Amino acid sequence: MAKKKRLYPKKLYDQIKTDLLNQLELNGVAGKHYENMIEDYMQFWHTKMLLQEDIKLRGVNVEYNNGGGQSGFKRNDSVTDLVKVNSQMLKILSELNLKPSKEGGKDDPKPTEDDYY
């Protein structure tokens, strides 16, 4: 089976998750329920990356052909799904009283192939 190309650096995924868990600890919030909410957030983050990749590859409009002689262009469903995923991610952060990390940026080293999920 061919190895799938990873869409984002594993290091970035780990940094975000660690940062959120550290913020929980600093806020004095503990418990498996809250840790599970961080896992949910990270699943949404993964989904967001996939949706962004789909939009990047196919664009905001995609061609369709329904097999009945009708064809044309329609809106890429990933665009609306991305908005919904982002909204849910913000709700999780708000519920946990957390902020996205401000670490990372232009000085970070360029990721290698082994750095991606």
C-alpha positions as CSV (number, residue, x, y, z in Angstrom):
1,M,0.0,0.0,0.0
2,A,1.4,3.4,-0.9
3,K,2.2,5.8,1.9
4,K,-0.1,8.8,2.0
5,K,1.5,12.2,2.0
6,R,1.0,14.1,5.2
7,L,-0.7,17.4,5.0
8,Y,0.8,19.2,8.0
9,P,3.8,18.9,10.3
10,K,3.5,16.4,13.1
11,K,5.6,18.8,15.2
12,L,2.9,21.5,14.8
13,Y,0.1,19.1,15.7
14,D,2.0,18.0,18.9
15,Q,2.9,21.7,19.8
16,I,-0.8,22.8,19.5
17,K,-2.0,19.8,21.6
18,T,0.7,20.3,24.2
19,D,0.0,24.0,24.4
20,L,-3.7,23.5,24.9
21,L,-3.1,20.8,27.6
22,N,-0.6,23.2,29.3
23,Q,-3.2,26.0,29.3
24,L,-5.7,23.6,31.0
25,E,-3.2,22.9,33.7
26,L,-2.3,26.6,34.2
27,N,-6.0,27.4,34.5
28,G,-6.4,24.7,37.2
29,V,-8.7,22.6,35.0
30,A,-8.3,18.9,35.3
31,G,-10.1,15.8,34.3
32,K,-10.5,13.3,31.5
33,H,-13.6,15.2,30.2
34,Y,-11.5,18.2,29.5
35,E,-8.6,16.2,28.0
36,N,-11.2,14.5,25.7
37,M,-12.4,17.9,24.6
38,I,-8.8,18.7,23.6
39,E,-8.8,15.5,21.6
40,D,-12.0,16.6,19.9
41,Y,-10.4,19.9,19.1
42,M,-7.4,18.2,17.6
43,Q,-9.7,16.0,15.4
44,F,-11.4,19.1,14.2
45,W,-7.9,20.6,13.5
46,H,-7.0,17.6,11.4
47,T,-10.3,17.9,9.5
48,K,-9.7,21.6,9.0
49,M,-6.4,20.8,7.4
50,L,-8.0,18.2,5.1
51,L,-10.7,20.6,4.0
52,Q,-8.2,23.4,3.3
53,E,-6.2,20.9,1.2
54,D,-9.3,20.0,-0.8
55,I,-10.1,23.7,-1.4
56,K,-6.5,24.3,-2.4
57,L,-6.5,21.3,-4.9
58,R,-10.1,21.6,-6.3
59,G,-10.9,25.3,-5.8
60,V,-14.0,26.9,-4.4
61,N,-16.1,25.7,-7.3
62,V,-16.0,22.1,-8.6
63,E,-17.2,20.5,-11.8
64,Y,-20.1,18.0,-11.7
65,N,-21.7,15.6,-14.1
66,N,-24.8,13.8,-12.8
67,G,-24.7,11.2,-15.6
68,G,-28.0,12.4,-17.0
69,G,-26.5,14.8,-19.4
70,Q,-26.3,17.6,-16.9
71,S,-23.0,19.0,-16.0
72,G,-21.6,22.3,-14.8
73,F,-20.0,23.8,-11.7
74,K,-21.2,23.8,-8.1
75,R,-19.8,25.2,-4.9
76,N,-17.2,23.0,-3.2
77,D,-18.9,21.7,-0.1
78,S,-15.5,21.9,1.7
79,V,-15.9,25.6,1.8
80,T,-19.0,25.6,4.0
81,D,-17.7,22.6,6.0
82,L,-14.6,24.6,6.8
83,V,-16.6,27.4,8.2
84,K,-18.6,25.0,10.4
85,V,-15.4,23.2,11.6
86,N,-13.7,26.5,12.5
87,S,-16.8,27.6,14.4
88,Q,-16.9,24.4,16.4
89,M,-13.2,24.7,17.2
90,L,-13.8,28.2,18.5
91,K,-16.7,26.9,20.6
92,I,-14.4,24.3,22.2
93,L,-11.7,26.8,23.0
94,S,-14.3,29.2,24.4
95,E,-15.9,26.4,26.6
96,L,-12.4,25.6,28.0
97,N,-11.5,29.3,28.3
98,L,-8.4,28.7,26.2
99,K,-6.6,30.8,23.5
100,P,-4.8,29.6,20.4
101,S,-1.1,29.5,20.8
102,K,0.9,32.5,19.6
103,E,4.1,30.5,19.3
104,G,5.6,29.5,16.0
105,G,6.1,31.6,12.9
106,K,8.5,32.7,10.2
107,D,11.6,31.7,12.1
108,D,10.5,28.1,12.5
109,P,12.7,25.6,10.4
110,K,11.2,24.3,7.2
111,P,9.6,20.9,7.9
112,T,11.0,17.8,6.3
113,E,9.0,14.9,4.9
114,D,9.2,13.0,8.2
115,D,7.7,15.9,10.1
116,Y,4.2,15.4,8.5
117,Y,1.2,13.4,9.6
